[in-house]
């Protein structure tokens, strides 16, 4: 299982190199437009999002766009766990682990108030299984949050089958295009 996941991560990384930054930006816009139209997004008041890495669906301007209307929560890498913090604006971001811009404000622990979780991944399948980067950050965080979970990815990251283990948390939906 571990070897299959490793190989899949390598395949997806290779596939990403076939796309230029502008194409990934265009694909991101399509995915985020679909996300905005999703009923769970429209209903949600508090959303756990992520501040994207260069090779993920690009959320930076999306976070900025919606932070005035919805409470945006972002993860912060602390050791081998994710801590949650409220997003208060670009001035309150600092570069953290893995070069990710992370909020510096107060820790957010009211998991029950989160209405929607938007989750990145290396790959997803239509059954909602997710393949992460292999560090287990979301594997530890997601069981604590009961909210609807939507995985977002580029179309080439949506595959037939992601190898899943019993502890893996399934997404309620996946948006890839």
N, C-alpha and C positions, 0 to 999 in steps of 0.2 A: 504493500500500500504506500509506504513511504517513498519507495523508488518511483512508483507511478506518479505520485504527486510532484516529485522533483522533476521528472521528465516533462510533465505537463507545464510546470512553471517555465521550464526552458523553452518549450515550444511556443508558448504565448509571448515570452520575451522576444523571441526571434521574430514572431509575427508582427509585434509592435514596431520593430525596426523598419518595416516596409512602409510605414506611414510617416509623413512629414508632420511637423508641429501644426501647420495650418489645417491639415486634414483632421488631426485629432481634435483641434479646436472646433471645427465644423461638426464633427461627430458628437462632441460633448454638448454643443448647443442643441442638437436634435434630441439627445437623451434627456437633457434638463428641461426642454420644452414639454416632452411627454410626462416627465415627473411633475411639473407644475400643473398639468391637466388632470393628474391622478386624484380621485376623490379623497383619498387618505391625506394627500399633501394639502389639498384645499381646506380640509377640516382641521388640520393640525395647528395647534398654537405653539407647542414646544417641540422642536425638531433636533435630534442628534444628527449632525452632518459630519463631514470630514474636510479638512483643508488639504486639497489634493497635491499629490506628487506629480511631477512632470508627465508620467506615463499613465495617469489615471484620468477618469472623466473629470474635467477641470471645473472645480467648484468655487474658485476664488471670487469671481464677480457674482456668481449665483448667491453666495453667502451675503455679500454686500447688498445685493438687490433686495433680499428678503429679510434682512436683519431689522429693518424698520417696522415690519408687519408681524413677524413671528420671532419667538425667542429661539435663538440658535445656540446650540450647545456643541462644543467641539472637544474631541479627545486630545489628551496630552500624554505623551509617553513618559512614564515614571518607572524606571527599572524595567521589569518585565510585565508591567500592568498598564492599563489605560485609566487615567483619571479624567474626569469630565470638568469642563469649565465653561462658563457663559462667554459668548462672543460679544464684545462691547464695541468693536471697531478695529480698523487696521492699525491704529496707533498702539493698541494694547496687545499686539502680537510680537512674539520673540521666536527666533529660530531655535528649535529644540532638536531632539533626536532625529536622525535621518534627514536633517535639513528641512523639516516641516515647520511652517509658521504655526505657532501654538499660542492660545490666549494665556495671559499672565494673571488674570483676575482670580476671584474666589473659586474654590472647589465647589462643584455642583454635585449634590448627592441625592436629590429628590427624584430618583429614577422613576417613581410612580407617576410623576407629572409629565414624563416624556410621551408624546402622542405618536411620534413616528421616528424610526431610525433609518437613515440612509447609509448603506454599507458598501464600501469599495471591495473589490476582490480581484484576484488574478484571473479567475474563471468562475462561471456559474453554469448551471444547467436549468432546464425548464421545470425541474422538480424543486427548485429552490436551494439546491446544494451549492455551497460556496467553497472555493479554494482560495485561501489567503496566501500571504507571503511566507508562511511557515513559522512565524514567531509565536502564534497563539494569542495575540492581544485580544482579538475579537472573540475568540473561543472562551476567554475568561470573562469578558464584559457582557456579551449578549444574554447569557442565562439570567443576569440580574435585571433585565429590562423586559417588561411584558408587552411593550408597544408593538405595533405593526412594523415589520421590517421589509424594506425594499432594497434589493441589491441593484446597483447601477454599474454598467460596464459598456465597453465598445462592442459592436456586433461580433467581431472576431473572438471575443472572450466568452461568448455564449456557445457552449459546446453540448454535445449529446449527453455526456455523463461525466460528472465530477466524482472522483472516488470519495465516498463519505464514510465517516466513522460514527459510532453511536453518540459521541459527545457533541457532534457538529449540530449547530442550530440552523435550521432551514429558514430561508427567506419566505415571506408571504407572497412576494412578487419579485420579478426581475425585469428591469427595463434596460434594453440594449440598443434600441433604435426607435 
